[in-house]
Amino acid sequence: MSTTTLTDINDVFGQAQDGSVAAIIQILNERLADNGIRTRAVFADNVLQLLCEASTDEQLEKNTVVEKIRTILETIAPRRIRRVKINSRLVQEQQLLWFEEISRDPDSQLLWAEMITLKQPHWLKRTLRDLRRPKLRVDMPEGASKSDLRQRKTFLGGAIGVLSVILLVAGISVWAYRRLVSDAPAVSVSGAQSASEQLPLPESYDSFARAVRIAEQAAKDGSNAQTSSDWLALAARWQQASDLMAEVKSSDERYQIAQDRVNAYKSNSESLLQKARQVE
């Protein structure tokens, strides 16, 4: 049913590897749709708080869900995300304040919760992964000549080449530094924490524009939906678009439009959830 291209998939996967919570949720929802599970998440206190919802208890069997999510996240290996708390509950209509609700009264809100720690890839493997990432797409304006396109491609190729060399040199420097540190006497520091764990996730995308893109694609794919899994996947995408609109800051000139669309997209998600239940 989806018309998503391979390049779009690579874009989303790359954003997820960079630590984008919205991209991580999109991948989780796509891979868990056949199980009737949809997810939401927020990054708080250096922990990715993940909410899994389904229509029945059986769909949220703890060991199965935890292992599936662990496998997906370790395949993505998102930057700066090591600890993940998986929370589960039956689908509820009210979604906007879910994190506050489960934090305030987890016993009555959740079926179960599990904290996991993700295995981190070796730094060299991560560096090589970044070097192999697909080249950036650049949309040329209408009427651009072939020579303009060749010049743009040449510039991008040179920039990526320079970046590759910088990353390689940085990798070698880190390796040499670690060897040097490993040969030095160990120093105990009480309560020390990795600086990388303290860094907030980067906002590498415009949440308003991304929400519009997801909503437009969901609307387009809706005409082909036939099964319960199709409706659940679409509901998750509309909910994701609503969440992204809710992230638009009040200082943004599009804030009022975004607030209107938060409710509109959420309403679409709830309608599709109802349709999925009827199909079941």
Secondary structure as UniProt FT lines:
FT   HELIX           6..17
FT   TURN            18..19
FT   HELIX           21..32
FT   HELIX           33..35
FT   STRAND          38..44
FT   TURN            45..46
FT   STRAND          47..54
FT   HELIX           58..60
FT   HELIX           62..76
FT   TURN            79..80
FT   STRAND          83..90
FT   TURN            96..97
FT   HELIX           98..104
FT   HELIX           106..109
FT   STRAND          112..117
FT   HELIX           123..131
FT   TURN            142..143
FT   HELIX           146..183
FT   TURN            190..191
FT   HELIX           195..198
FT   HELIX           207..221
FT   HELIX           222..224
FT   HELIX           228..246
FT   TURN            250..251
FT   TURN            253..254
FT   HELIX           255..279
//
